[in-house]
Amino acid sequence: MDLGVRWKLHGDGKSPAPGAVVRPDERLTWPRTVGLGAQHVVAMFGASFVAPVLMGLDPNLAIMMSGVATVIFLLATRGRVPSYLGCSLSFVGVAAVIRADGGSSATVTGAILVVGVVLFLVGLAVQRFGARIIHAAMPPIVTGAVVMLIGFNLAPVTATTYWPQDQWTALLVMLFTGLAVVCLRGFWSRIAIFLGLVFGYLISWIFDLTLGKIHSADASGKVTDHWRLDLSGVSKADWIGLPTFHGPTFQWSAILVALPVVIALVAENAGHVKAVGEMTGESLDDKLGTAISADGVASVLSTAVGGPPNTTYSENIGVMAATRVYSTAAYWAAACFALLFGVCPKFGAVVAAIPGGVLGGITVILYGMIGLLGAQIWLHGKVDLRNPLNLVPAAAGIIIGVGNVTMKFTDTFSLSGIALGTLVVITGYHALRAFAPAHLKTQQPLLDEGTSSYDKPAEGPSDGSGKP
């Protein structure tokens, strides 16, 4: 059985030939391959370390399981789809909602484990029936709206939890990270979040030395005098040791909050496979279902032991684009590095010590970027928001999701925020499409000539579904 773990040397093994790329089944010399693997780990540092901290989970376990998840993904796709699977940011809002309702870490991981099972089943369905079932059930108008409401639902977390802990550090980190994203080039722009974290650590340390303790809310929300950067836990942590494991617990209310994220994960995997296929010049459509299923299995395994869910990382696509090296051997090296970091508690203590103000500056950009990915999906799918068939369900669902609107059905069961908003978008779109007149499905009607005639009609279907 070919598991994609054999690679032929590309050229002289030193660098890609002019105009050529190192394909997934090729590699450079092992020292260079290991170095590239280290680059991939650094590229996923920012998001993959911040996410478990924001979710209240063990960052050491998150990094360890990201290595395991990457190995599972590479084996499942037979080495044809180079990818690193890191901690998914899509679940940060879900974790915040579950914890706000009194849920524990076990409740969070239990709900996400169920999402992993559903993602695995979606992958099997895509393998059986093709990608068309995704486009039929979740056209771009639906997918974009759900991703948008998931991202913007996180705004109160930044505004009420992280930013107030140290507003000036948060502001400086936000400005530095924004400049890094925009002004840096190539690989460095891909690790802008990581650079923002390093800058935040440095600024917090300097402020502590020059200004002393800060009087503000700490991580628990209690207003006290405290140091911005508290590294006391780092000195106490061991150099070698296993992370903290725990089993999941299952609550229907938490599961219903988490389930909508399946849509975001499907969109992330589909976009990743398509992007890699375009860059390598190889059609990978036949691997889409496998990639989705592998992501589901990896997330189930991770959450079963108390870790966060995983997903494909666009940061690592940037590394491949910059280096023109798509070798899966580099990802095997990255997975090994992640496993080593996972058994270093001192490393996890450094991550856990990220000051609240630093997280405030990072999450302002990070959460907004997640939400605006929904708008990017609309643009890519040529969704026409002048069409009320698109506009109405998206508008209603986004406001419900972002505003945390609640529908109480019984004393023990209610839907709110992300779960309710997603339900409104999906059921609203398909219900309205079933009853809408034919011209709304085939044309691009103007809601108001005075507000929409400035724009030229977009090409393609008006509903963004790929169907006339």
C-alpha positions, 0 to 999 in steps of 0.5 A: 500500500502506497502511504506517500512516505517515499520521496525522490530527490528533486534535482540536486536537492538544494533548491527548485530549478528555475520555474519548477516546484518541488512536488509532494512526492519529491524532497530536497536534502534532508537537512533542508527538508528538516529546516522547511519543517521548522518553518512550517511549525513557526508559520502556524505558531501564532494561531495554533498557540493562541487558539487553545489559550483562548479556548481554555485548553492545554497549549502543550496538548494542542501542539502535540495533537496537531502533530498527530493530526498532521500525520493522520492527514498525510497518511489518509491522503497518501501524501498527495495533499501537503498540509499542516493541521493546526488548532482551529480558530473557528471554535473559539467563539463556540468555546466562549459561549459554552463556558459562559453557560457554565460548561467545563473544558470537558464539555467544550471538547465533547461538543467539538468531538461530535462536530468531528464525527459529523465532519467525518461523515460529510467527508464520506458523503463527498467521497460517495457523491462528489463535491456537488452535494456541498455546493447544493446544501451550502452555496456561497451565500450560506457558507459566507454568512455562517463564517462571517457570523462565527467570526464577528460573534467573537467581538465581545470576547475581545472587547470585554475580556482581553482589551480591558486588561491592558488597553495601551499594550493591546493598541500597540500590539494591534498596530504592530501586527497590522503593519506586519501583515501589510508591510512584510513580504513572503514568509514573514507576513505569514507569521505576522501573528507570531511576530505580534505575540513576540512584540507583545511579550517585549512591550509588556516586559518593558512596561513592567520594568518602567511603569510597574504593575498595572491596575486593571482586570486580570484574567479572572476579571478581578480588578487588581494591581498585577504584572502584565507579564507573569512568568512565574509558571515558566520557572516552575514548569518541567522541561520534559513531561506529558501534557494534561489529558482529560475525557469529554462530556456531552451536553445537547446544548453545547453540541448544538452551539458547536455544530454550525462550525462544520460549515466553516471546516468544510469550506476551509478544507475545500479551499485548501485542497483547491489552492494546493491543486492549483499551485502544484498543477495537479487536480486534487478533487478526488481527494476532497472527501478524503481530506475532509474525513481525515480532518474529522478523524484527527479532530475526534482523536484530539478532543477525545483526550482533551485537545482542541479540534484541528483544521488545514492552515492557510499560513502553511500554504503561504510558506509553500508559495514562498518556497515553491516546496510542496514536499510532504516530507517537510510536513512530516518533519513539522509534525515531529517538531510539534510532537517534541514541543508537546512534551515540553511543559516549560514551552507550554507555560511560556505560551500560557503566560501571554498577557491579556493585553497582547491577546486583546491586540491580536484578537482584534485583527484575528477575529475580524479576519475570520469574519471577513473571510465570509465576505471573501467567500461571497466575492469569490462566489460572485454572490449578488446581495441585491437579490433578496433571496440572498440578502434576507436570510444572510442579513437575518442570520448574521444579526442573530449570530453577532447579537447573540439573539436567543430563542427559548423553546422550553425551560431547559432548551434554547438556541442562540447566537452562532447556532440560531444564526446558522439555522436561520441562514441555512433553513431560511435560504432553502425555504425562500428558494423553494417559494421564490418566483423564478425570476429571483432564481435566474436574474439579478433583480435590483432592490432599489434603482437609487442604491444599486444601479451604480454597480454593473450586474455581476456575471454568473448565477444570482444566488451564488449556488452554481446553479441557474 
